[in-house]
């Protein structure tokens, strides 16, 4: 927890939009993510508030901007204007900000490995006593489709991975007939179904891997089959540190969620790819939107708020129980309960994204902590064993979702 506290301390100050503390916290977020070699964007905009026009800045940090899809972790970094004094907002949301910074640091090595475009080359040779002389359509030596399928079948049996993703299937994408025949192979991870009550089966997000198979060398009395795996996931990790979540006067549709509303609207109006016929936009790149809020107090309880993300919530249930069985957590009551609250409505930064069809996993305890919007929401209200448990469960969730090698 030493590193966690070191990134939390600069955030444990009142962070009212437009204040010096607010700007300093933003710099802390930007500098920390820059130091980890993430691509950081400061999205500044002007918006009307009950106190006139104000500048807001969303901080967007992306591990690999070139990846098509994103697992998004989000929280807000501003704090509420409190009539009775200086409001720190330790749970709301200094701790979530620090959890994200801590995750990026602790998992830096695994995340960097994930960011690489290929794995080591592997070579497999299959020896044959005789090589059949087969004439291709171009008059050059090559193997027939039947022989190629036999090679692929034998190769698949010998090179099946025993380490991790053993549920890939090998499919023929295309066959080129040339001096050296090449087969492009696509492998996809099957996705399984899961409900909140069933936490024994863990579904995986599809991960695409590509590789080349070369067969039928130009000379010699053997077949040489070479598989060159190029494993590049089209999925990356993105952090959104959103500004202006809190209302300036009284919570309303116009006086709240300033950063989330602006960013969601911008993303919807930004086509992706730049030229496409499907009317897709930047919001379609969000694979899952995970919002962290009101975290850090003792004995909190979570629920699943959206049916289409029940299975991801079930992963959290499973991770907590398995890690608890391995004595990796501080022993307390389970915080991820087998409970759905699909009719429970919470106004938070996820709303502008949810209304535009983005799948949301909302990590907010219900009931809210007793310190919510009180001056007592400061460091003294925090329970570090619970925070450490949450950190570990979040590490496991991100590692599993991104298929990190840890």
C-alpha positions as CSV (number, residue, x, y, z in Angstrom):
1,X,0.0,0.0,0.0
2,X,3.0,2.3,0.1
3,X,2.7,3.2,-3.5
4,X,-1.0,3.6,-3.3
5,X,-0.7,6.1,-0.5
6,X,2.0,8.0,-2.3
7,X,-0.3,8.6,-5.3
8,X,-3.3,9.2,-3.0
9,X,-1.8,11.9,-0.8
10,X,-1.7,14.7,-3.5
11,X,-5.4,14.1,-4.3
12,X,-6.6,14.3,-0.7
13,X,-7.3,18.0,-0.9
14,X,-10.5,20.0,-1.8
15,X,-10.6,20.0,-5.6
16,X,-13.3,22.5,-6.6
17,X,-13.3,23.2,-10.4
18,X,-11.2,26.2,-11.2
19,X,-9.2,26.1,-8.0
20,X,-5.4,25.8,-7.6
21,X,-5.8,22.4,-5.9
22,X,-7.9,21.2,-8.8
23,X,-5.2,22.2,-11.3
24,X,-2.5,20.6,-9.2
25,X,-4.4,17.3,-9.0
26,X,-4.9,17.3,-12.7
27,X,-1.1,17.8,-13.2
28,X,-0.5,14.9,-10.8
29,X,-2.7,12.6,-12.9
30,X,-1.2,13.7,-16.2
31,X,2.4,13.5,-15.0
32,X,1.9,10.1,-13.4
33,X,0.5,8.6,-16.6
34,X,3.1,10.3,-18.7
35,X,5.8,8.8,-16.6
36,X,4.3,5.4,-17.3
37,X,4.6,6.1,-21.1
38,X,0.9,6.2,-21.7
39,X,-0.6,8.6,-24.3
40,X,-2.3,11.4,-22.4
41,X,-4.8,13.9,-23.7
42,X,-6.1,16.9,-21.8
43,X,-9.6,17.5,-23.3
44,X,-10.5,21.1,-22.3
45,X,-13.9,22.7,-22.9
46,X,-16.0,25.6,-21.7
47,X,-19.5,25.1,-20.2
48,X,-22.2,27.1,-18.6
49,X,-22.7,26.6,-14.9
50,X,-24.8,28.4,-12.2
51,X,-21.7,30.5,-11.6
52,X,-21.2,31.4,-15.2
53,X,-18.9,29.9,-17.8
54,X,-16.2,27.6,-16.5
55,X,-13.3,25.7,-18.0
56,X,-13.3,21.9,-17.5
57,X,-10.6,19.4,-18.5
58,X,-11.0,15.6,-18.9
59,X,-7.8,13.7,-18.7
60,X,-7.7,10.7,-21.1
61,X,-4.9,8.3,-20.8
62,X,-4.5,5.4,-23.3
63,X,-2.1,2.5,-23.2
64,X,-2.2,1.9,-27.0
65,X,-4.0,4.6,-29.0
66,X,-3.8,2.4,-32.2
67,X,-5.9,-0.4,-30.7
68,X,-9.4,-0.6,-32.0
69,X,-11.2,-1.5,-28.8
70,X,-10.8,-0.2,-25.2
71,X,-11.5,-1.4,-21.7
72,X,-12.3,1.9,-20.0
73,X,-11.8,2.6,-16.3
74,X,-13.3,5.9,-15.3
75,X,-13.7,8.1,-12.3
76,X,-14.1,11.9,-11.6
77,X,-11.3,14.0,-10.0
78,X,-13.2,17.1,-8.9
79,X,-14.8,17.6,-5.5
80,X,-18.0,19.1,-4.3
81,X,-18.6,22.6,-3.1
82,X,-19.7,22.2,0.5
83,X,-21.4,25.1,2.3
84,X,-20.1,24.0,5.7
85,X,-16.4,23.9,5.0
86,X,-13.6,22.3,2.9
87,X,-14.8,19.0,1.4
88,X,-12.0,16.6,0.6
89,X,-14.1,13.8,-0.9
90,X,-11.7,10.9,-0.1
91,X,-14.1,8.3,-1.4
92,X,-15.7,10.8,-3.8
93,X,-13.4,10.2,-5.7
94,X,-9.8,10.6,-4.6
95,X,-9.5,6.8,-3.8
96,X,-10.8,5.7,-7.2
97,X,-8.3,8.1,-8.9
98,X,-5.5,6.6,-6.8
99,X,-6.6,3.0,-7.5
100,X,-6.3,3.6,-11.2
101,X,-2.9,5.2,-10.9
102,X,-1.7,2.4,-8.7
103,X,-3.0,-0.3,-11.1
104,X,-1.2,1.3,-14.0
105,X,2.1,1.3,-12.0
106,X,1.8,-2.1,-10.3
107,X,0.9,-3.8,-13.6
108,X,3.2,-1.8,-15.8
109,X,5.4,-4.7,-16.9
110,X,2.4,-6.9,-17.9
111,X,0.7,-4.0,-19.6
112,X,3.9,-3.2,-21.6
113,X,4.2,-6.8,-22.6
114,X,0.6,-6.8,-23.8
115,X,1.4,-3.7,-25.8
116,X,4.0,-5.5,-27.9
117,X,2.9,-6.5,-31.4
118,X,4.3,-10.0,-31.6
119,X,5.6,-13.0,-29.7
120,X,8.7,-15.0,-30.3
121,X,8.8,-17.0,-33.6
122,X,8.2,-20.7,-33.3
123,X,9.3,-23.2,-35.9
124,X,7.9,-26.6,-36.3
125,X,9.2,-29.1,-38.8
126,X,7.3,-32.2,-39.9
127,X,9.5,-34.8,-41.6
128,X,8.2,-37.0,-44.4
129,X,10.0,-39.9,-46.0
130,X,8.8,-38.9,-49.4
131,X,7.5,-35.7,-50.8
132,X,4.7,-36.2,-53.4
133,X,5.3,-34.4,-56.6
134,X,2.2,-32.3,-57.2
135,X,1.8,-29.8,-59.9
136,X,0.1,-26.6,-59.0
137,X,-2.1,-24.6,-61.4
138,X,0.8,-22.3,-62.2
139,X,3.0,-25.2,-63.1
140,X,5.0,-24.9,-59.8
141,X,5.5,-27.5,-57.2
142,X,3.0,-27.2,-54.3
143,X,0.8,-29.2,-52.0
144,X,-2.9,-29.9,-52.7
145,X,-5.7,-28.8,-50.4
146,X,-6.0,-32.3,-49.0
147,X,-2.3,-32.5,-48.2
148,X,-2.4,-29.0,-46.7
149,X,-5.3,-29.9,-44.4
150,X,-3.4,-33.0,-43.2
151,X,-0.4,-30.8,-42.4
152,X,-2.5,-28.3,-40.6
153,X,-4.2,-31.1,-38.6
154,X,-0.9,-32.6,-37.6
155,X,0.6,-29.2,-36.8
156,X,-2.4,-28.3,-34.7
157,X,-2.0,-31.4,-32.7
158,X,1.7,-31.0,-32.0
159,X,1.7,-27.2,-31.3
160,X,-1.4,-26.9,-29.1
161,X,-0.6,-24.6,-26.2
162,X,-0.8,-26.2,-22.8
163,X,-0.2,-22.9,-21.0
164,X,-3.1,-20.6,-21.4
165,X,-5.7,-20.3,-24.2
166,X,-6.3,-23.9,-25.1
167,X,-9.8,-23.2,-26.4
168,X,-8.7,-21.7,-29.6
169,X,-9.9,-23.2,-32.8
170,X,-7.9,-23.3,-35.9
171,X,-9.7,-22.1,-39.1
172,X,-8.5,-21.8,-42.6
173,X,-8.7,-18.2,-43.7
174,X,-7.2,-18.3,-47.2
175,X,-4.8,-20.4,-49.2
176,X,-2.3,-18.9,-51.6
177,X,-0.7,-21.1,-54.3
178,X,2.8,-19.8,-55.1
179,X,6.4,-21.0,-54.9
180,X,5.8,-21.3,-51.1
181,X,2.2,-21.9,-50.1
182,X,1.0,-19.7,-47.3
183,X,-2.1,-20.1,-45.1
184,X,-3.4,-17.3,-43.0
185,X,-4.8,-18.6,-39.8
186,X,-7.2,-16.9,-37.5
187,X,-7.9,-18.1,-34.0
188,X,-10.7,-16.8,-31.9
189,X,-11.5,-17.4,-28.3
190,X,-15.0,-18.8,-27.7
191,X,-17.2,-16.7,-25.5
192,X,-19.3,-18.5,-22.9
193,X,-22.4,-17.4,-21.2
194,X,-22.5,-16.6,-17.5
195,X,-25.0,-15.4,-14.9
196,X,-24.5,-13.8,-11.6
197,X,-25.4,-17.0,-9.8
198,X,-23.0,-19.0,-11.9
199,X,-19.4,-18.0,-11.1
200,X,-17.6,-21.2,-11.9
201,X,-17.4,-20.5,-15.6
202,X,-15.4,-17.5,-16.6
203,X,-16.2,-16.1,-20.1
204,X,-13.4,-14.4,-22.1
205,X,-13.6,-11.5,-24.3
206,X,-12.6,-12.4,-27.9
207,X,-8.9,-12.0,-28.6
208,X,-7.8,-12.2,-32.2
209,X,-4.4,-13.7,-33.1
210,X,-3.0,-14.1,-36.5
211,X,-0.1,-16.2,-37.8
212,X,1.3,-17.6,-41.0
213,X,1.8,-21.2,-41.9
214,X,4.4,-21.9,-44.6
215,X,4.5,-25.4,-46.1
216,X,6.1,-27.3,-49.0
217,X,9.6,-26.1,-49.3
218,X,11.0,-25.7,-52.8
219,X,13.5,-28.6,-52.4
220,X,14.3,-31.5,-50.2
221,X,12.6,-34.7,-49.1
222,X,10.5,-33.3,-46.3
223,X,7.7,-30.9,-45.5
224,X,8.7,-27.9,-43.5
225,X,5.9,-26.3,-41.6
226,X,6.6,-23.0,-40.0
227,X,4.1,-21.2,-37.8
228,X,5.0,-17.5,-37.1
229,X,2.5,-16.3,-34.5
230,X,1.9,-12.5,-34.5
231,X,-0.2,-11.9,-31.4
232,X,-1.6,-8.4,-31.4
233,X,-4.7,-7.8,-29.4
234,X,-7.1,-5.2,-30.8
235,X,-8.0,-4.4,-27.2
236,X,-6.2,-1.9,-24.9
237,X,-6.7,-0.1,-21.6
238,X,-7.9,3.5,-21.3
239,X,-8.4,5.7,-18.2
240,X,-10.9,8.5,-18.1
241,X,-10.4,11.0,-15.3
242,X,-13.6,13.0,-15.7
243,X,-14.0,16.6,-14.6
244,X,-17.1,18.4,-13.2
245,X,-19.1,15.4,-11.9
246,X,-20.4,17.3,-8.9
247,X,-23.2,19.9,-9.1
248,X,-22.3,23.5,-8.3
249,X,-25.6,24.2,-6.6
250,X,-28.2,21.5,-6.8
251,X,-28.0,18.3,-8.8
252,X,-29.9,18.5,-12.0
253,X,-29.5,17.3,-15.6
254,X,-27.7,20.5,-16.5
255,X,-25.8,21.1,-13.3
256,X,-23.9,17.8,-13.0
257,X,-21.7,15.4,-15.1
258,X,-20.1,18.2,-17.1
259,X,-17.1,16.2,-18.2
260,X,-19.0,13.0,-18.9
261,X,-21.7,14.8,-20.9
262,X,-19.2,16.7,-23.1
263,X,-16.9,13.7,-23.7
264,X,-19.8,11.3,-24.6
265,X,-21.2,13.8,-27.0
266,X,-17.8,14.4,-28.7
267,X,-17.1,10.7,-29.0
268,X,-20.5,10.1,-30.6
269,X,-19.9,12.8,-33.2
270,X,-16.4,11.5,-34.0
271,X,-16.6,8.8,-36.7
272,X,-14.4,5.7,-36.3
273,X,-12.8,4.8,-38.6
274,X,-12.6,8.2,-40.3
275,X,-14.3,6.8,-43.4
276,X,-16.9,4.1,-42.9
277,X,-20.3,3.1,-44.2
278,X,-21.6,1.7,-40.9
279,X,-21.9,5.1,-39.1
280,X,-19.7,3.8,-36.3
281,X,-18.0,6.3,-33.9
282,X,-15.6,6.5,-31.0
283,X,-18.2,5.2,-28.6
284,X,-18.2,1.9,-30.5
285,X,-14.6,1.4,-29.5
286,X,-15.5,1.1,-25.8
287,X,-15.7,-2.6,-25.1
288,X,-16.7,-2.1,-21.4
289,X,-17.0,1.1,-19.4
290,X,-16.1,0.5,-15.7
291,X,-16.9,3.4,-13.4
292,X,-15.4,3.6,-9.9
293,X,-17.0,5.8,-7.3
294,X,-17.5,6.1,-3.5
295,X,-14.7,3.6,-2.7
296,X,-12.6,3.3,0.4
297,X,-14.7,2.8,3.5
298,X,-15.1,-0.3,5.5
299,X,-17.6,-3.2,4.8
300,X,-19.1,-1.8,1.5
301,X,-21.4,-3.9,-0.6
302,X,-21.7,-4.0,-4.4
303,X,-24.4,-5.1,-6.7
304,X,-24.8,-5.7,-10.5
305,X,-26.8,-2.8,-11.9
306,X,-27.1,-3.7,-15.6
307,X,-28.2,-7.0,-17.1
308,X,-25.9,-6.8,-20.1
309,X,-22.8,-6.7,-17.8
310,X,-24.0,-9.2,-15.2
311,X,-21.3,-11.7,-16.4
312,X,-18.5,-9.2,-15.9
313,X,-19.8,-8.5,-12.4
314,X,-19.8,-12.3,-11.8
315,X,-16.1,-12.3,-12.6
316,X,-15.5,-10.0,-9.7
317,X,-17.5,-12.3,-7.4
318,X,-15.4,-15.2,-8.6
319,X,-12.1,-13.4,-8.2
320,X,-12.9,-12.3,-4.7
321,X,-13.9,-15.8,-3.5
322,X,-10.9,-17.5,-5.2
323,X,-8.4,-15.0,-3.9
324,X,-10.0,-15.2,-0.4
325,X,-9.6,-19.0,-0.6
326,X,-5.9,-18.6,-1.4
327,X,-5.6,-16.2,1.5
328,X,-4.6,-13.3,-0.7
329,X,-7.1,-10.9,0.8
330,X,-7.7,-9.4,4.2
331,X,-10.5,-11.6,5.6
332,X,-13.7,-9.7,5.8
333,X,-17.2,-10.2,4.6
334,X,-17.6,-10.5,0.8
335,X,-18.1,-7.1,-0.8
336,X,-19.2,-8.4,-4.2
337,X,-22.5,-10.0,-3.4
338,X,-24.6,-12.2,-5.6
339,X,-27.2,-9.5,-6.1
340,X,-28.7,-7.7,-9.0
341,X,-30.3,-4.2,-8.8
342,X,-31.3,-3.7,-12.4
343,X,-34.1,-1.3,-11.5
344,X,-31.9,0.7,-9.1
345,X,-31.1,4.1,-10.7
346,X,-27.9,6.0,-9.8
347,X,-27.0,9.3,-11.4
348,X,-23.3,9.2,-12.1
349,X,-20.7,9.7,-14.8
350,X,-21.8,6.6,-16.7
351,X,-25.2,8.0,-17.6
352,X,-24.2,9.9,-20.8
353,X,-22.4,6.8,-22.1
354,X,-25.1,4.4,-21.0
355,X,-27.8,6.4,-22.9
356,X,-25.7,6.1,-26.0
357,X,-25.5,2.3,-25.8
358,X,-22.1,1.8,-24.1
359,X,-22.0,-1.3,-21.8
360,X,-21.4,-0.2,-18.2
361,X,-20.1,-1.9,-15.1
362,X,-20.7,0.4,-12.2
363,X,-18.5,-0.2,-9.1
364,X,-20.3,1.9,-6.5
365,X,-21.5,0.5,-3.2
366,X,-25.1,0.5,-2.1
367,X,-26.1,1.8,0.3
368,X,-23.8,4.7,-0.1
369,X,-21.1,5.2,2.6
370,X,-22.3,7.1,5.6
371,X,-19.7,9.8,4.9
372,X,-21.2,10.6,1.4
373,X,-21.2,14.3,0.8
374,X,-20.2,15.0,4.5
375,X,-17.1,16.8,5.7
376,X,-16.1,13.5,7.4
377,X,-15.3,12.1,3.9
378,X,-11.6,12.5,4.5
379,X,-8.6,10.2,5.1
380,X,-9.8,9.2,8.5
381,X,-12.9,7.6,6.9
382,X,-10.7,5.2,4.8
383,X,-10.2,1.6,5.6
384,X,-7.0,0.5,3.9
385,X,-7.5,-3.3,4.2
386,X,-10.7,-2.9,2.2
387,X,-8.9,-0.7,-0.3
388,X,-6.1,-3.3,-0.7
389,X,-8.7,-6.0,-1.3
390,X,-10.4,-3.9,-4.0
391,X,-7.0,-3.1,-5.6
392,X,-6.2,-6.8,-5.9
393,X,-9.6,-7.8,-7.3
394,X,-9.3,-5.0,-9.8
395,X,-5.8,-6.2,-10.8
396,X,-7.2,-9.6,-11.5
397,X,-10.1,-8.3,-13.4
398,X,-8.0,-6.2,-15.8
399,X,-5.4,-8.9,-16.2
400,X,-8.0,-11.5,-17.1
401,X,-10.0,-9.1,-19.4
402,X,-6.8,-8.1,-21.4
403,X,-5.4,-11.7,-21.3
404,X,-2.2,-10.4,-19.6
405,X,0.6,-12.8,-18.9
406,X,1.4,-12.3,-15.2
